[in-house]
Amino acid sequence: MSDRWLITGAGGMLGQDLLAALADDGTPAVGLDRSALDITGEEAVRAALADHRPAVIVNCAAWTAVDDAEAKEDQALAVNGTGPRVLAEACRDSGAVLLQVSTDYVFAGDADRPYPEDAPVAPRSAYGRTKLAGERAVLRTLPDRGHVVRTAWLYGAGGANFVRTMIKLAGIKDTLDVVDDQRGQPTWTADLADRLVRLGKGALAGTAPAGVYHATSSGATTWFGLTREIFRLLGADPDRVRPTTSEAFVRPAPRPAYSVLGHERWTAAGIEPIRDWREALGEAFPALLAAERGR
């Protein structure tokens, strides 16, 4: 086995930032997007591992169309549940470490304090159920080399996301009505990529125990609060952003009202949690602005 990393779902927002982080770190890595590797295919997965002989696999491939999953749960389960199981079984046989990216949607979203890593799970959507199936497959199959990394409210320059959408709407709308009764942690994909690199290296060194980690920014806000900060960074009037409730934007899949995650487990791995969301957004903003305006 080499020291190479293999990134699945490498064409996505997180996959792009993860490959960039590994390149900056000098770690050899190969990225396979959806067209290059279907993670639900056992033969294809095992062939990829045989070809690249990775020491670490980070699974960024996922069905992320939350609302579509309500009507297509079997299809979502294939990607979010079966795919991680296939990867975990291949890692079990090859000796590779697996980092499985998961979500806050595995929780009910009705808490009033940050969810610790060992909090009871109770997904309320098809997306959450399918992602939980993937978590369980990885932890069951790889009790010593399987790491589940839950995250939430991701944004980055490499794909469509809430922050880029608000940047666009700020230029064409006089006012925006934004939900103020959902609370979470906006998380920059570059910060998440950095923690995934540290976690994988720690796993190889034996300093990062297997299990569940929460990788979201510190602090918390609502979508309304996030949008006001976006407007401030744009030099626009934050008062153009008006608060509203989830009832104004009814969707097929219920959104968690409370998606704040606790970060205690990082201490066991000797890695500090991700910084405050405002600091990260400020650093990320020039690239986000350039990406949106250069579309």
N, C-alpha and C positions, 0 to 999 in steps of 0.2 A: 504494500500500500504506500502511495506517495503522500506528500503533505498537501496535495491539491484539494481545493474545495469545489463542490458542485452546487450550483444554484439553479433550482427549478423555478419556473415562472419568471425567468430572468428579464423578460421584456416589460414587466410591470414597473410601477413607480418605485417600490421597495427594492426589487431585483436590480434595477439600474443603480441605485445608490449603494447597494451592497457590493456590487462588482467594483464600483469606484472606490469604496472604502478598502476592499481587499487589495486593489491595485496600489493604492497609496501606502498600504502596509507592507507591500512587497510579497504578499501571499499569492501563490499561483492559484488561479481559479478559472473555471469554465462555467458559462451561463447557458442554459438551455431554455428557450421560450416554449410556449404551448405547441407551436408547430414542429419543434425539434424533439419534444418528449411529452408523450401522453402518460402522466403518472399513474393512470388507472390500468395501464397495460403491464402485466408482470414481465413478459419477455422483453419489452422495450426498456423497462427500468433496469432489469438485470444486465442487459446488454450495455446500457449507459454506464453502469458501475464497472463492468468488466473493461470497457474502453478507457475510462478515465481514472479508475482506481482512487476515488476520493477518500480522504481521511474524515472529512466533514461534509454533510449534505445539509443545506438550508432549503426547506420547502416553502417557497413563496408562491407556489401555484395554488389557486383557490377559485371557487365560484363565489364572487363577491356581489353579485346582483341580488341584493337582499330581498327586494320585493318580488322579483321573478321566482325566487326559490319557493315562495308560498304555493305557487301553482306547479312548480317543477322540482319538488323535493327529491324525487328519485335521481334526477340528473345532478342536482347539487350534491347529493350524498355520494354519488360516484366520485366527484372531484374532491370534496371536502372530507369524506369518510374513507372510502375505498382507497383513494390515492395515497393518503398517509399510511394506511395499513400496508399497502404494497411496498412503499418505500421503507417502512420499518422492518418488514420481513427481509428485504434485500440487505439492509444495513446489519441486521442480526447475523446474516450469513457472511457478510464481507468484513465485519468488524468496524464499520464506520460509525461515527457519531451523527445523530440526526437532530436538527433543530426544526421544530414544527411551529410555524407562525399561526397563532390563533387569535381569539377575539373576546371582547367584553360581552358579546351577545350570549355567551354561555351562562351568564347570570340573569336573574329576573329583572334587575334594574330598578328595584324598589327599596334599596338600602338608604341609610342616612349617614353612613360613614364609609370610608374606603374599603373595598373588598380585599381581604387578604388572599394570598395565593391558595389557601386551603379552605376558602369559604364554600359553602354548599352551592352547587350549580343547579340552575333551574331555567333553562332557555325557554323563551316565550315565542320564538319564531322558528321557521324551518331552517333558516340560515344558522341560527344558534345551535339547533339540534344537530345539524350536519357537521358543524365545526367541532362540537363536543364529541361526536363519534370519532373524528380524526384524532383528537387529543387522547381519548381512551385507547385507541389502537396503538398509538405510539408509546404511551406509558406502559401498557400491558406487554407489548412485544419487546421493548427495550428498557427494562427497569433500571439498567445501569448506564445506558448511553442515549436515552431519549429525553430531550429537553423541549417542553412546551412553552412558548413565549407568547403570552397574550398581549395584545396592543389594541389601540382604539383611536378614532378621530384622526386618521393619518392624512398628511398632506405632503406634497413635494413638487419639485419642478418637472418631474418626469411623467406626469399623467394628469388626468382630470381629477379634481378634488374640490372640496368646499371653499378653501381659501382662494384658489384660482377663479372659481365661479364668482365669488364676491368681488374680486378685483375687476372682473369683466362687468358685472352688474353696476358697480359703482360709477362706471363711465357712461352708462346708458339709462340709469334709473334715477329719478329725483329722490325717491325714498324707497326704503326696503323694509318689509315686515319680516322679522326673523324670530324664530322660536326661542323663548326665554325660560321654558320649563323642562329642558333637558340639560343635564349637567355632566361634563366630562373633561377630558384632558387632551387638547390639541397636541399632536405628536408629529414632529418632523421626521420623515423617513431617513434622513441622514443620521439623526441621533439614534434611531432604532437600529440602523445598519451598524453603527459603531458598537452598540451593545451586543449585537449578534456576533460580531467579530470577536469581541472580548470573551463572550460566553463560549464560543466554539474553541478558542485557544485555551480557555480555562478547562474545558471538558477534556481536551487532549492532554493537558498537564496534570489532570486529576485534582484540580482545585475548584472546579465548578460542578457541584453534585447534580445528578440527573433530577428531573422533576419539573415543576411549574414555576415560571417567572413572569412577572408583570412588567412590561416595558412600555410605559407611557410617561409623558412629561410630568413633572411635579406641578403642584398647584391645580386649580380647576376653574372652569368658567362655563357659561352657557353658549349656545350658538349665537345668541344676541350679543353677549359680551365679547366673543371672538370677532364678530363682524365689526363692532365698534373699534376694536383694536386695529383691525385691517384698515378701516377708514382713517384712523389716526396716522398710521404708517404711510398711507397714501397722501396725507395732507388734506384730506377731505373732512367735512363736518360730521363727526360721529352722531350728531343729533338727527341726521338723515336716516339713521337706523332706528326702527321702532319695534318694541317688543310685542310678541304675540304668543299664542299657545299652540300646543301640538294639534289641538282640535281644528285649527285653521289649515293644517296640511295633513289630512288623513291619507294614510298609505296602507297597502295590503299587509305589510309586516309591521308589528308594533315596535316602536323605538324605545330603548331603555330610557327611563326618566333619569336614572342615576348610573353613570358609567365611570365613576372615579375608582381607580384601582390602587391598592397599597403595594409598596415596593420592598417589603422587609427582606425578601429572600435574597436580594442581591448581596446583602452583607455576608451571607454564607459563602459566596463566591469571590469575595474580596473586590467587588465592583460597585462603584457608586451608582445610584439611580440617575435617571435622566434629569437634566436641569429644568428650571421653571419654563413653562410654555411661552411666556412673554419674551424671555431672553432668546429662546430658540427661534420664535417667529421673526423677531427683529433681525437675526442673523440670516435667516432663510429668505427674507423678503425680497432683496434685490434679484435673486435668481428666479423666484416665483413671478415677480413682475416682468422680468425679461421673457420668461417662458410664455406667459399669457399674452403679452403684447406682440410677441414674435410669431404667434401661431399662424 
